[in-house]
Amino acid sequence: MIGTIARRSYLAGVALFLLMPLVIVSGVSFNHAARMSFPPQQASLIWYRHFFADPGWMSAFTLSTIVASLASLTAASIALPIAYAVWRFRSRTAIALQAAARVSFLLPSVVVSIVFLVFWSAIGHAGHIEDTIVSHAVVFVTLPLTTIGLGFQAIDPALIDAARTMGARESDVLRTVIRPIISPYIICGLIFVFILSLNEYIIAYMVAGFEVETLPIKVFNNLRMGFTPTMCVGAVLFMLLGMLGFGVIALIGNLPKLLGARQ
């Protein structure tokens, strides 16, 4: 009994510690004056109006969502055939690609950023939005690889055998058995990449620099000229998108399992 209370109290304390910065940032975004004060004094939506009326901030926010969306689609397009080859054929090439993807995800962001910077510069294609999209997709591809791999593992071989016994062709098995089972896992992988790409700064900055100013880059650039609560508005929007994404994952998939919990 005492152990349970102590464990829950510890977890509650950790959750509160992690939650407080988000609460403070959200509160600061409602300040009327350009001050980093919490709780907010004279609550106002002035900085939200400023954010949505400013072409620079809106351009950075829109660009971030475009990069994140295309990076997630690219990563899933890479991950799906690799995960299928690993599950269906135990392909050594696919297994090697899967291992390489995991290594790139575990390397420090600065190291990966330098590798991509050298690569894009070497082929004479530095400073373009597609550089950021592809770089994010390659670094974060391990996430859809993992989720889609879990989806394939969830397929009962008896279902496939039954479909083939009933005369289904391979394309029919893919369409009627495999696709419905793995679709939620593909969507979860897309959302994971979208959220991480949306908030990523180092790779985006080193690969494209000022040519492709995503919202994290704009926030850091504006910090050089001083603090304004407009930066917190961007953080709140990213926070809401992240909460929405994890909410969708929890709704359509097994969130604890996707986050590594034992079943």
C-alpha angles and dihedrals in degrees: 000000000000090000092053092050091048092049093048091045091051093049091047090052092050091048091050091048091052093043099050097074089053091049092048094048090049091049094048090054089065095056115121093211124056093256134123094232129142132227090037116255116221095358114232142163092221094115092049089053089047092051096051093042095049112090091205096056093041091048091052092047093048092046091051092053091047093050092046093047095048092042091054092049091047093048092049091048089055095042100048099064092040093051090046092050091049092049100039104034105013085231113196091211092053091047090051091049090049091053092047090052091054092050092053090051092051096048117098112271092238092056093048091046092054091049092053092042091055091045097050092043092049093056092043096245105112125141100030129127092236089060090061092044095051093042092053091045093052094046095046098037089101089073097062088037088060097043095043089046089055088050093055090047089054092061112105108226088215090068091056092046090050092050092050091046088056089055101262116158122227090261090051091051090051092048102041104029113020102036097053091050099047098037094088089049091051090051091049091052090050091052094048092053092044093054095046094044091048092058099036116117114162099057093041092050098046096042099047105006116186092345092078107033108191119184096264089052092049091050092053092044091052092049087070089067096044139276126302127171088238087083089057090052089059090049091050091051091051089047092053092048090050093049090048091050095050089045090057091048091051090049099049103024144035099270097185091051092047089051091053104266118150114247 
